[in-house]
Amino acid sequence: MVYSAYTVGMEFTSIPTDKWEWHPSPLPSQITLVTSRGADGALDLAPKSCLAVMAFDPLTVGFACNRGHTTYQNIVRTGEFVVNVLPEGLAPLAWAIIAFQGQERIDASGLTFLESKRVAVPRIAECTAHLECEFDDAVAFESGEAFVYGRVLAADILSEAVGAGERGYRLLDPCFYLDGGWAGMGAAKRPEA
Ligand SMILES: Cc1cc2nc3c(=O)[nH]c(=O)nc-3n(C[C@H](O)[C@H](O)[C@H](O)COP(=O)(O)O)c2cc1C
């Protein structure tokens, strides 16, 4: 096995511990659209990218969210959210919609909302996979952010992508937040047996 291009001899430069100063960012993270509802039932939609799988059984996912955001307020009040996987072709939408709030944002998105199977929060038809989640807890930080997490009650993915091997990822078409922009995934690969 030869990994020579990435071993001895590389030089490293210290970077600040301020994520906004990372160019390039060493931690690209997947961009999703999180849907949630307020106590009055009002639908909210927001891009979230600081996302992680926290536990496998039961499957628990979470994301970092500013506590002032409607997404956070909705989730802690109504206890549900859906993580919608944003395909790269729709990445510009993530930036475009945050200029709007509330119903104006929903309208401006031009997206289509489908009833979910296990939660009252809808899924987004144009997104390539959906994780329907029940809020579990949130860990608050002094910065005003929180890590919000919940159990995945139901999940679905573009039918064509299921069992399609590496092509499945091309169909899922995930995109990743860099430092102010995004990138697609490129070709999917697997380690040699
Ligand atoms: C590509 C992208 C990724 C983002 N990721 C996050 C994130 O992980 N956490 C967060 O709190 N805000 C994130 N934001 C910012 C929020 O989406 C934005 O502040 C939004 O207005 C919050 O909406 P809300 O108040 O309806 O929740 C991101 C924005 C963009 C464009």
The ligand as an SDF file (V2000), in Angstrom:
LIG
                    3D

 31 33  0  0  0  0  0  0  0  0999 V2000
  -24.8470   26.7860    3.4560 C   0  0  0  0  0  0  0  0  0  0  0  0
  -25.3110   27.2610    4.8020 C   0  0  0  0  0  0  0  0  0  0  0  0
  -25.0950   26.4920    5.9320 C   0  0  0  0  0  0  0  0  0  0  0  0
  -25.5130   26.9310    7.2050 C   0  0  0  0  0  0  0  0  0  0  0  0
  -25.2840   26.1430    8.2970 N   0  0  0  0  0  0  0  0  0  0  0  0
  -25.7050   26.5300    9.5210 C   0  0  0  0  0  0  0  0  0  0  0  0
  -25.5130   25.6990   10.6640 C   0  0  0  0  0  0  0  0  0  0  0  0
  -24.9720   24.5960   10.5830 O   0  0  0  0  0  0  0  0  0  0  0  0
  -25.9700   26.1630   11.8620 N   0  0  0  0  0  0  0  0  0  0  0  0
  -26.5930   27.3620   11.9920 C   0  0  0  0  0  0  0  0  0  0  0  0
  -27.0070   27.7240   13.0990 O   0  0  0  0  0  0  0  0  0  0  0  0
  -26.7940   28.1850   10.9200 N   0  0  0  0  0  0  0  0  0  0  0  0
  -26.3750   27.7850    9.6970 C   0  0  0  0  0  0  0  0  0  0  0  0
  -26.5750   28.5860    8.6030 N   0  0  0  0  0  0  0  0  0  0  0  0
  -27.2320   29.8910    8.7950 C   0  0  0  0  0  0  0  0  0  0  0  0
  -28.7540   29.7740    8.9030 C   0  0  0  0  0  0  0  0  0  0  0  0
  -29.3020   28.9400    7.9020 O   0  0  0  0  0  0  0  0  0  0  0  0
  -29.3980   31.1770    8.7730 C   0  0  0  0  0  0  0  0  0  0  0  0
  -28.9210   32.0080    9.8200 O   0  0  0  0  0  0  0  0  0  0  0  0
  -30.9000   31.1220    8.7640 C   0  0  0  0  0  0  0  0  0  0  0  0
  -31.3970   32.4270    8.5270 O   0  0  0  0  0  0  0  0  0  0  0  0
  -31.5070   30.6030   10.0620 C   0  0  0  0  0  0  0  0  0  0  0  0
  -32.8920   30.4590    9.8290 O   0  0  0  0  0  0  0  0  0  0  0  0
  -33.9530   30.1640   10.9810 P   0  0  0  0  0  0  0  0  0  0  0  0
  -33.9530   31.3710   11.9240 O   0  0  0  0  0  0  0  0  0  0  0  0
  -35.2410   30.0280   10.2490 O   0  0  0  0  0  0  0  0  0  0  0  0
  -33.5280   28.9020   11.6770 O   0  0  0  0  0  0  0  0  0  0  0  0
  -26.1640   28.1790    7.3290 C   0  0  0  0  0  0  0  0  0  0  0  0
  -26.3950   28.9640    6.1890 C   0  0  0  0  0  0  0  0  0  0  0  0
  -25.9740   28.5110    4.9390 C   0  0  0  0  0  0  0  0  0  0  0  0
  -26.2230   29.3570    3.7120 C   0  0  0  0  0  0  0  0  0  0  0  0
  1  2  1  0
  2  3  1  0
  2 30  2  0
  3  4  2  0
  4  5  1  0
  4 28  1  0
  5  6  2  0
  6  7  1  0
  6 13  1  0
  7  8  2  0
  7  9  1  0
  9 10  1  0
 10 11  2  0
 10 12  1  0
 12 13  2  0
 13 14  1  0
 14 15  1  0
 14 28  1  0
 15 16  1  0
 16 17  1  0
 16 18  1  0
 18 19  1  0
 18 20  1  0
 20 21  1  0
 20 22  1  0
 22 23  1  0
 23 24  1  0
 24 25  2  0
 24 26  1  0
 24 27  1  0
 28 29  2  0
 29 30  1  0
 30 31  1  0
M  END
$$$$
